[in-house]
Amino acid sequence: MSLGDASIGIVPPPGVGGYVARARLFRGITVKDDEPPQLSTIDVYAALPAVMREGINEETIVLRVKDLGHPVGSLSEPTGALAGALRSAAGQALQKRCRASPLPRQSMSGLKRRA
C-alpha cells in the first residue's frame, strides 16, 4: 500500500456470471465489531465479468478519495469493474504477488454472487 496499489486474484467458476467484488479501504485501528466506520471508509461494489475457461480477465476497481464515506454501488446494483489492469505512467502493470497467506477474514468468503 505504500506505493498506492494493491492486487488480488478472484477465481469464480468459468462461464458463470453474476459475481460482485466488494473492495474497501480503511484504517484498521478504526474497526469496531468487525466493521469499519462508514464515514472514513472507501467502499466499492463492482460486477465481475464471467471468466472463460481458457483465460484470465484483468479488471480494475478504482478506490477514489472523493468517495470517502459514500459507498459506490451495492450488492444488488454494483458498479462495473474497469477492463484491464491499471497502468503506471511508464506503462507497466501495477501488480504484485502476495508474499503471505491470507488472514482468516481475507478469504474467498467475501465474494458474493447476486441472486
C-alpha positions in Angstrom: 0.0 0.0 0.0 2.9 2.4 0.5 3.2 2.6 -3.3 -0.5 3.3 -3.7 -1.5 0.0 -5.3 -2.7 -3.5 -4.3 -3.6 -6.6 -6.3 -5.7 -9.7 -5.6 -6.9 -12.7 -7.6 -10.5 -13.9 -7.6 -11.4 -17.3 -9.2 -15.1 -17.7 -9.9 -16.3 -20.8 -11.8 -15.6 -20.4 -15.6 -18.5 -19.2 -17.7 -20.6 -18.2 -14.7 -21.6 -14.5 -14.3 -23.3 -12.5 -11.6 -20.4 -12.2 -9.1 -19.8 -9.0 -7.3 -16.5 -8.0 -5.6 -16.5 -5.6 -2.7 -13.4 -3.5 -2.2 -13.0 -1.4 1.0 -10.1 0.8 2.1 -10.0 1.9 5.8 -7.6 2.2 8.7 -7.5 -1.0 10.7 -7.4 0.8 14.1 -10.9 2.2 13.4 -12.7 -1.2 13.1 -15.3 -1.8 15.8 -17.4 -5.0 15.9 -15.6 -6.3 12.8 -16.8 -3.3 10.6 -15.0 -0.1 9.7 -16.9 3.2 10.2 -18.7 4.2 7.0 -17.6 7.9 7.2 -13.9 7.0 7.0 -14.2 4.1 4.5 -13.9 3.9 0.7 -16.3 1.2 -0.2 -16.9 -0.1 -3.8 -19.1 -2.9 -5.1 -18.1 -3.9 -8.7 -19.7 -6.5 -11.0 -17.2 -9.0 -12.3 -17.5 -10.4 -15.9 -17.8 -14.1 -16.5 -14.3 -15.8 -16.9 -13.8 -18.0 -19.9 -12.2 -21.5 -19.3 -9.0 -20.7 -21.3 -8.2 -17.2 -20.0 -7.8 -14.6 -17.3 -9.8 -11.4 -17.2 -7.8 -8.4 -15.9 -10.2 -6.0 -14.2 -9.6 -2.9 -12.1 -11.6 -1.5 -9.2 -10.6 2.1 -8.5 -11.0 3.4 -4.9 -11.3 7.2 -5.2 -10.7 9.5 -2.3 -13.8 11.6 -3.4 -15.9 8.5 -2.5 -14.8 8.5 1.2 -17.9 7.9 3.3 -20.2 7.3 0.3 -20.4 3.7 -0.8 -20.2 3.2 -4.6 -22.7 0.7 -5.9 -24.3 -2.1 -3.8 -24.6 -5.9 -3.9 -27.9 -5.6 -5.9 -26.7 -2.7 -8.0 -22.9 -2.8 -8.4 -20.8 -0.5 -10.5 -18.7 -2.1 -13.3 -15.1 -3.0 -12.9 -12.8 -1.4 -15.5 -11.5 -3.8 -18.1 -7.7 -4.3 -18.0 -5.0 -3.7 -15.4 -4.3 -0.2 -14.2 -1.1 1.1 -15.8 1.5 3.4 -14.4 2.9 6.4 -16.3 5.7 4.1 -17.5 3.1 1.7 -19.0 3.9 -1.2 -16.6 1.0 -3.0 -15.0 0.7 -2.1 -11.3 0.7 -5.7 -10.0 2.5 -7.6 -7.2 2.2 -11.1 -6.0 1.2 -11.7 -2.4 4.0 -13.0 -0.2 2.0 -14.2 2.7 -1.0 -16.4 3.2 -4.4 -14.6 3.6 -5.6 -13.8 7.1 -8.7 -15.7 8.2 -11.0 -12.7 7.2 -9.3 -12.3 3.8 -10.7 -15.4 2.1 -13.0 -16.0 -0.8 -15.9 -16.0 1.7 -16.2 -12.2 1.0 -17.0 -12.9 -2.7 -20.8 -12.8 -3.2 -22.9 -13.9 -6.1 -26.0 -11.9 -6.9 -29.2 -13.9 -6.8 
